[in-house]
Amino acid sequence: MEVNFDIKSLEVSKRKVITGIISVEVGNSFFPEQNWNDAIVAVLNSWIQSMIQILGPGYNEAQLTFFDGPFFFVIRKKRDHSVVELFRNSKSFKAYDLDIREFGYSLLKTSREIIKEIDSRDWEAEDVVQLRILIERLLLNLELMDKKN
């Protein structure tokens, strides 16, 4: 599973909310859809926080939500693998095996590219400051996971 986004779709509102196309590509399809537009920085912040939680000890499940619409997915760590389950209107409709490490690095790569583009446009917002901090925390958690394996 990978994060899908369109860098050219980024826009900033008067209230400094950065929006853009974001979805996940899983099982040869896109969820919720390929051209889903959402508050991209807020979504990334939320997803990274959930990933940091599930990569650490004591958590076996995390919910990652899209902000505009009734869509989310749940990642569950099992003993020897992970699973992602897709939800629409709080109803599960598909589940896939997941390489949690691969998804974490995809999330990291996407977030870095979004930050680079935001910087090139000289945009600044509280969400962007938070995203910068969370990127570093996610990287540390992924590196710790790599050392354990």
Phi, psi and chi 1 to 4 in degrees:
 res  aa     phi    psi   chi1   chi2   chi3   chi4
   1 MET       -  135.2 -176.3  165.9   83.1      -
   2 GLU  -132.1  154.3  -68.6 -169.8    3.9      -
   3 VAL   -80.4  131.6  179.4      -      -      -
   4 ASN  -110.9  133.5  172.8   61.5      -      -
   5 PHE  -152.1  164.3   67.4  100.3      -      -
   6 ASP  -125.4  106.0 -179.9   -4.3      -      -
   7 ILE   -59.8  -31.7 -154.7   87.0      -      -
   8 LYS   -71.9  -15.4  -65.2  174.1 -170.4  164.1
   9 SER   -85.3   -6.1   71.1      -      -      -
  10 LEU   -64.3  135.1  -64.5  180.0      -      -
  11 GLU  -142.0  154.8  -65.5 -179.0   -3.6      -
  12 VAL  -122.5  134.3   64.3      -      -      -
  13 SER   -86.0  172.7   71.9      -      -      -
  14 LYS   -61.7  -27.7  -69.8  177.0 -175.2  171.2
  15 ARG   -87.5    9.5  -65.1  172.6   54.9 -162.9
  16 LYS    65.6   32.8  -61.0 -155.6  179.8 -144.8
  17 VAL   -94.5  124.4  174.2      -      -      -
  18 ILE   -95.4  123.6  -60.8  171.0      -      -
  19 THR  -115.7  162.3   60.3      -      -      -
  20 GLY   176.4  171.3      -      -      -      -
  21 ILE   -76.0  127.5  -69.8  173.9      -      -
  22 ILE  -150.2  138.6 -175.0  165.6      -      -
  23 SER  -159.0 -179.8   61.4      -      -      -
  24 VAL  -118.0  142.5  -70.2      -      -      -
  25 GLU  -101.4  119.5 -173.7  174.4   -0.3      -
  26 VAL  -147.4  134.3   57.0      -      -      -
  27 GLY    57.9   41.0      -      -      -      -
  28 ASN    62.8   23.8  -63.3  -38.8      -      -
  29 SER  -144.3  172.3   62.1      -      -      -
  30 PHE  -112.7  143.2  -65.3   90.8      -      -
  31 PHE  -128.6  131.8  177.8   72.8      -      -
  32 PRO   -71.3  -29.9    5.7   -2.4      -      -
  33 GLU  -162.5  163.0   61.1 -175.3   49.2      -
  34 GLN   -60.4  -38.1 -173.0  170.4    3.8      -
  35 ASN  -106.6   36.4  -66.7  -44.0      -      -
  36 TRP   -68.1  125.5 -175.5 -100.0      -      -
  37 ASN  -106.0  132.3 -162.1  -61.7      -      -
  38 ASP  -151.9  176.5 -147.3  -39.8      -      -
  39 ALA   -75.4   83.5      -      -      -      -
  40 ILE   -59.7  -41.3 -165.8  166.6      -      -
  41 VAL   -69.9  -42.0  175.0      -      -      -
  42 ALA   -62.6  -41.2      -      -      -      -
  43 VAL   -62.0  -47.9  166.7      -      -      -
  44 LEU   -61.1  -41.9  -69.8  170.6      -      -
  45 ASN   -58.3  -46.7  -78.8  -22.4      -      -
  46 SER   -63.9  -45.6  172.2      -      -      -
  47 TRP   -63.5  -42.5  -70.6    5.4      -      -
  48 ILE   -64.5  -42.2  -69.1  174.0      -      -
  49 GLN   -58.2  -42.5  -72.5  172.5  -20.1      -
  50 SER   -66.0  -39.8  -65.6      -      -      -
  51 MET   -67.0  -42.1  -76.2  -61.6  -66.0      -
  52 ILE   -58.4  -41.7  -70.6  168.1      -      -
  53 GLN   -62.8  -49.4 -170.5  174.4   48.1      -
  54 ILE   -73.7  -24.8 -162.1  168.5      -      -
  55 LEU   -75.3  -20.6  -70.0  172.1      -      -
  56 GLY   -85.6  176.8      -      -      -      -
  57 PRO   -75.3  151.8   26.4  -32.1      -      -
  58 GLY    90.9   -9.5      -      -      -      -
  59 TYR  -121.7  131.0  -69.9   91.7      -      -
  60 ASN  -116.3    0.2  -66.2  -40.4      -      -
  61 GLU  -149.9  143.0 -175.7  174.0  -61.5      -
  62 ALA  -144.6  140.6      -      -      -      -
  63 GLN  -104.5  127.1 -179.7  174.6  -48.6      -
  64 LEU  -115.0  122.7  -69.1   80.1      -      -
  65 THR  -114.9  143.7  -56.3      -      -      -
  66 PHE   -88.1  141.1  -70.0   90.7      -      -
  67 PHE   -82.4  -32.1  -73.9   23.6      -      -
  68 ASP  -102.3   90.7  -69.2  -25.8      -      -
  69 GLY   124.7  170.2      -      -      -      -
  70 PRO   -90.8   45.7   35.2  -36.6      -      -
  71 PHE  -119.6  136.9  -57.1   99.9      -      -
  72 PHE  -157.8  167.4   63.9   92.0      -      -
  73 PHE  -135.5  152.3   54.1  100.9      -      -
  74 VAL  -118.4  130.1  173.2      -      -      -
  75 ILE  -103.7  129.5  -64.4  174.1      -      -
  76 ARG  -122.2  127.3  -69.9 -173.9 -179.6   88.1
  77 LYS   -86.5  127.0  -77.1 -167.2  -52.2 -168.5
  78 LYS  -104.1 -178.4  -54.0  -74.3 -175.7  174.0
  79 ARG   -58.3  -47.9 -179.6  174.2  -66.9  178.3
  80 ASP  -121.0    5.4   56.8   -9.9      -      -
  81 HIS  -162.9  177.8   70.1  -72.6      -      -
  82 SER  -125.8  158.0  -62.6      -      -      -
  83 VAL  -132.3  144.2  174.2      -      -      -
  84 VAL  -117.4  134.9   60.2      -      -      -
  85 GLU  -121.6  129.1 -168.7  171.3    2.2      -
  86 LEU   -94.9  139.6  -50.6  179.8      -      -
  87 PHE  -128.6  140.0  -71.1   81.1      -      -
  88 ARG  -130.7  128.3 -179.8 -175.2  -51.7  121.4
  89 ASN    52.6   41.5  -65.2  -41.3      -      -
  90 SER    64.9   13.9  -61.8      -      -      -
  91 LYS  -114.2  127.7  -66.6 -180.0 -177.7  164.4
  92 SER   -69.4  135.9  171.3      -      -      -
  93 PHE  -132.7  -11.5   68.3   94.5      -      -
  94 LYS  -156.2  151.2  -75.7 -172.4 -177.2  172.6
  95 ALA  -139.8  146.0      -      -      -      -
  96 TYR  -140.1  151.5  -59.5   91.0      -      -
  97 ASP   -67.0  149.9  -74.1  -24.8      -      -
  98 LEU  -137.1  134.3  173.4   71.7      -      -
  99 ASP   -89.8   98.4 -177.5  -28.3      -      -
 100 ILE   -62.9  -34.1 -162.5  166.9      -      -
 101 ARG   -65.2  -46.1 -178.2 -175.4  167.4  -78.5
 102 GLU   -61.3  -42.7 -178.4 -179.5  -68.7      -
 103 PHE   -65.5  -40.6  178.0   67.5      -      -
 104 GLY   -58.5  -43.9      -      -      -      -
 105 TYR   -69.9  -32.7  -82.7  107.4      -      -
 106 SER   -65.1  -41.8  174.8      -      -      -
 107 LEU   -63.1  -41.3 -174.7   54.2      -      -
 108 LEU   -63.4  -47.8 -175.8   67.3      -      -
 109 LYS   -61.1  -46.8 -179.8  177.5 -177.0 -101.4
 110 THR   -59.1  -47.8  -63.7      -      -      -
 111 SER   -61.1  -41.6  -61.8      -      -      -
 112 ARG   -64.5  -40.6  -74.9  176.1  167.0  164.8
 113 GLU   -67.0  -38.5  -71.5  179.8   35.0      -
 114 ILE   -64.4  -45.3  -63.4  -66.9      -      -
 115 ILE   -60.2  -43.5  -73.4  -71.9      -      -
 116 LYS   -59.3  -43.5 -175.4  177.2  177.6 -178.1
 117 GLU   -68.0  -42.1 -176.2   65.0   21.8      -
 118 ILE   -60.0  -43.3  -71.9  168.8      -      -
 119 ASP   -62.1  -40.2  -72.6  -13.3      -      -
 120 SER   -66.5  -23.1   75.8      -      -      -
 121 ARG   -96.8    0.5  -63.1 -178.0 -170.8 -165.2
 122 ASP    57.9   38.0  -73.6  -33.3      -      -
 123 TRP   -91.7  146.2  -66.6  -15.5      -      -
 124 GLU  -143.9  140.8 -161.0   54.6   56.1      -
 125 ALA  -158.3  160.4      -      -      -      -
 126 GLU   -57.8  -40.3  -77.8 -175.5   43.0      -
 127 ASP   -58.5  -35.4  -81.7   -3.0      -      -
 128 VAL   -69.3  -41.2  174.9      -      -      -
 129 VAL   -60.1  -45.6  173.5      -      -      -
 130 GLN   -63.0  -41.0 -176.4 -178.4   12.9      -
 131 LEU   -61.2  -40.9 -176.2   56.7      -      -
 132 ARG   -57.8  -43.8  -69.2  179.7 -159.3  -77.8
 133 ILE   -67.5  -44.8  -66.5  165.3      -      -
 134 LEU   -66.4  -33.1  -71.2  170.7      -      -
 135 ILE   -58.1  -45.1  -74.5  170.3      -      -
 136 GLU   -66.2  -39.8  -65.0  -52.7  -46.0      -
 137 ARG   -66.2  -40.7  -71.8 -175.3   55.5 -151.9
 138 LEU   -63.5  -44.2  178.0   58.8      -      -
 139 LEU   -57.6  -45.5  177.5   59.8      -      -
 140 LEU   -59.3  -43.2  -73.3  172.3      -      -
 141 ASN   -65.6  -39.5  -81.4  -93.5      -      -
 142 LEU   -67.5  -39.8  -71.4  167.2      -      -
 143 GLU   -64.9  -39.3  -72.0  173.4  -16.8      -
 144 LEU   -62.3  -40.4  -78.0  171.2      -      -
 145 MET   -63.3  -41.5 -176.4 -179.8 -168.0      -
 146 ASP   -62.2  -39.0  -71.9  -16.2      -      -
 147 LYS   -67.5  -32.7  -74.6 -179.5 -176.1  176.6
 148 LYS   -71.7  -27.4  -71.6  179.1 -176.3  176.3
 149 ASN   -95.1      -  -65.8  -24.3      -      -
